[in-house]
Amino acid sequence: MHESKWIPTVCYQCKAECAILARVEDGVVKEVKGNPRARGKMCVKGMAGITTLYSNERLKHPLKRVGERGEGRFERIGWDEAMDIMEKKLRALIARGEGHKFTYSMFPHSTTDPKWRFVNAVGGFISTGLPHCDSAKIMAHLHTFGCFPNHHIAPMYFTVPKGGIMILSGRHPFGCLDDACVPRDILDAKERGAKLVVIDPIFRTEAAKADWWIPIKPGGDAALFLGMCHHLLTKGLYDKAFCDKWVREGDMDGLMAFIKDKTPKAMSRICDVPAKDIIKLAEMCAAAPSVCVDAFKSIMYGNAMDWGQAWSIFLVITGNLDNPGGQPMPEIAPMAPVKPTPPAPDLKTLGYHRTGPNRGKFDNYTFFLEPTWYAAQAVKDDGLKVFFASECNPALSEMGSGEWREAMKMKNPDGSYKLELFVLTEILPSETMKWADLVLPDQTNFERWELLYMPWWYNFGHTAAVCRPVVEPIGESRHANRVMIELGKRMFPQYFAFKDDVEYYDIELSGVGMSMREVLDNGALWSPGTVGFRKYEDAGRFNTPSGKIELEWRMYENIGRQWPSPELPLEFRKDEEKYPFILVNFRTIFLNNTGAWSQNNAQLRDPVSGLDANPLILNPLDGARLGVADGDIVTVESSTGKVRVPVQFTEKIKPGCAGIIHGFGQTMGKVAARGPWFGDNELIADAGSHLEEQDLRGGEAHVSTRVRISK
Ligand code: SF4
């Protein structure tokens, strides 16, 4: 009998995890669209998810490496053998007291993820790309106003009132990684009379829609915002009543003293934005009913914490905390713990990321997750012995990716690999696969159960959503969460006493008085239904040690860094003559970076439309200076690496910058491997051995560098 129905579930072609509806006809996904119950939208990447599901390159069986790491040669094995290999290695690791030398690299896209539980049971650590994306932002907001911020997802643009100002600083939400509703909501806010200001060295779709594009020098955001703060504070244009009530005693005096020499003129020399424009933007913000700031690229440079602190101070003095159109402060729903809960290991004493030449100073900073890219350093230091990875592609995403690939191949004198076991779960062939010992066929979002809970969920403030299988899984694929639950049952039955992933999620949902069944009946979504504003008014305090906003970060007094430095990242300030260009990467709506989701998707890498190309973009003024013509192949060289790539001229990039899309370079898979395009990480220094270049307060950012360009 013919059957066709729309089923609510969740997209996972990128980490925004939009609520969607999938139309399933006779057991086949035919169509997807945004779920109107979540004010839903879908982007082109999401729609191309069907192509991933039915790709003839799907990995269908567990694979075991034959030959050396890097060769990419495998043989098919059964699930039992794969499970035995993992269990045996982890038991041996624990028996010799080295459980902390196990890490699982993944994106912790949900606090409900059972992989966390497995890692804790072993005594290892989560390693994630999150720190290099967002940790500075998270830590800056936590330090200053004590909230877990509206993290990866944008401010709530649907709350921006008429006259409100939306500032995107190095952020490309029209290229997604944000909820697909974000572009529409920004444009709707503009229709209501809000203003969009885009601060970016590259003119992308956002800038094309903006009321004002400010082409800034990369990494100059802290200087620009401190220049604005100077103007607001010295001209009495700040929200004095808010600051008098909520800022910790003494901090405003300290701020006034600190800001004294951060004049718009002085800051203009650093960020290359005219002082009059810094003043104009400050005055616009002072007069507006709300201002929200969203940043991404700039928080990934080496001055990430400085920028995060400058940004936080700006939000505070303009009174834009938890107000409509300002910086939201999401709440965390009380998901029920699944008891007994394995204890988390001591990150401070056992964590492997505190390596490198500047270890002592860098140790000031703590973050609850390990930065992914120190895996290479940890292998070299014998601090990492077993490595699992899901939904990530470190062979391309690791800063200094060449260093990472070498580390995976390092051997002991007896010929064994220093990294004893590397397990990768994957849906389609990925670059990282070549270095893995075991490749486990993972499932798409159309084939698996997953409870997603995010305190920062865009549409509701916080929401739980259920991703459910809408079709039968392809081949012998199993979702990584199920694999870890099964392994957990073998190794730690006390912590994995629940029946399966669905029962596990049911227990967690009971914390908010819900069940999987009820959430499914509800359209696969649960939300308390309101964001709430100015929650600190009701609470009578901020969630900081003093209960007030803490502008001065006194915990960094020992290194003299209580206030933000306006300087550009160190890597932009050195070797300017030798490497005159700053390399900046950017996003496109067709590609979810280095992750395998969109790497081997034929729909998203269509050569006819040019979507498989990644030339180096240059301003024609720079091209003329270099004697290079549009389309020429040039050599791009940093202190770390060298690549050959075609040039494309555009006036949409600030002179002195060279632009590249992040996320190319794959040689595995028929689709992604067909262009000679390179990944920007070939040129980026390996952060694990360059800690002296990091923000000493912990901005674990390292995504850009200086380069020279020659014919
Ligand atoms: S932004 Fe696009 S790809 Fe990402 S989850 Fe939403 S619909 Fe899917």
Boltz pocket constraint, residues with backbone or C-beta under 6 A from the ligand:
constraints:
  - pocket:
      binder: B
      contacts: [[A, 11], [A, 12], [A, 13], [A, 14], [A, 15], [A, 16], [A, 17], [A, 18], [A, 41], [A, 42], [A, 43], [A, 44], [A, 45], [A, 46], [A, 47], [A, 176], [A, 177], [A, 178], [A, 179], [A, 180]]
      max_distance: 6.0
